[in-house]
């Protein structure tokens, strides 16, 4: 309960980005299996996944000090 506000905000933001990335990757996998694959949708999903990965990287490591 005593966590700092910045840590809670970071964790919430990280979780939202991770969840959205997982959903985009699942949709991408489903689109790639369709016959014939919709190249425009696949390209859009790949671009969104790239953007989400960049946001996660820019978010950086957790501000909470870790032991070990």
N, C-alpha and C positions, 0 to 999 in steps of 0.2 A: 504494500500500500504506500510505502514511502518513496516510490520512484519519482524521479524528477519529471517535470512536464516535457522537457525536450526529449527524454528517452521514450516516453509514452507516444509522443507525436511521431518520432522516428519509427518506432515499432509498428504503429498503425499505418503509416505511409508505406513502409517496406512490405507489410502484409498485403495491402491493397494492390501494390504493383506486382507482387509475386502471384497473387490470385488471378489478376487480369492476364498476366503473361501465360500462366498455365491454361487459362480458357482460350486464349488466342492460339496457343500451340495445339490444343485439342481440335479447334475448328480447322486449323491448317492441315492437320493430319487427316481429318475427315474429308476436306476438299481435295486433297491430293489423291485420295482413294477413289473418288468419283470417276466415272467414265463417260464422256471425256472430261478431264479436269478443266475447271474454269480458271484460266491463266490470270485474268484480271483480278479475281478475288484472291487467288493464291499470292499474287504480287502484293496486294494491299495488306494481307495478313502478315506476310513476311516483313513488310515495312513497319507495321505496327509492333511486331515482336522485336524488331531491331530498336525501335524507339523506346520500348519498355525496358529492354536490357541496358540501354544507354542511361535511362533515368535511374535504374537501380545502381549502376556503377557510379553515377554522379551523387547519389544519396550517400555513398561512402559507408564505412563501417559503423557499427552501433556506437553511440556515444557512451554507452554503459561500459565501465571498466570490467574486464573479464579476468577471472583468476586462472592461473595456469599458463 
